[in-house]
Amino acid sequence: MSTTASDHQSPIQTTEVNETLAQKETATAGTHDILDQDFHVYRPAEGGSSIPALPDSYFVPTAADLKAAQDTLSARTRALVDAPLQTRAVREANETTKRAKWPNTTIRVKFPDRTQLEKVFLSTDKIRSVYAFVRPLLREDVRPIKFILYQSPPKRDLKVSDPQVRNLSLAELQLAPSSILLLRFEDEALNASTIPAPLLPSVLNTATDLPIPRDVSDLPGSSQPEPTSTTSQKVASTVKVPKWLKLGNKK
């Protein structure tokens, strides 16, 4: 029986080929086809002046905030650890439940200079779809350069070459109903925050300002006077601190 070179590829070589194909997917899409897509481009805020200053009290986490953050992190970790061990029936049941609750997932891809691309995907889409969306929007000279989408903190690379990532839907990756993914290029010269996002001029021309958050006056504590040392201590005392954090502060 005759064999070809592809029959002797190692798993590592196959993975690299899959990642390369994913990176190049739809790279030859025409400009008109790109602009016909339903997506948004948000330009970075200049000096942060377009976003109103928030009161200090806005950044003081409540007990509910801390619990919600811990629950979200635990759920994400548990889902990623358990996914490979679940039976097909269990995975399909979970997928059906999530699809009914969040049929769509809004993804924002943030470049190093804080330019952002936003698109709504089906929650059943794979991460490959996000890469395929971003790639043709890049300048032609940048398209051949590989990039990685990731989350931080905690840092989590979402590589198409990772079998624990590529076979999961956006919902299974805990990205539904909305998530911000950071982008970094393999060429470090493109990762400086001072380098404009290497997007097609026709794409950059459609950029708008980021939606401004609700008025500061609507935020809790925004109408209160500047906190003094006494009021700051009062606020701190009302926030329940986890036992592990208290133990860490003991001398």
ABEGO torsion letter per residue (X at the ends): XBBBAAAABBAAAAAAAAAAAAAABGAABBAAAAAABBBBBBBBBBGGAABBBBBAAAABBBAAAAAAAAAAAAAAAAAAAAAAABBAAAAAAAAAAAAAABABBBBBBBBAAGBBBBBBBBAABBAAAAAAAAAAABBAAAAABBBBBBBOOBBBBBBAABAAAAABBAAAAGAOABBBBBBBBABAAAABAABBBBBBAAAAAABBBBBBBBBAAABBGAABBBBBAAAAAAAAAABBBBAAAAAAABX
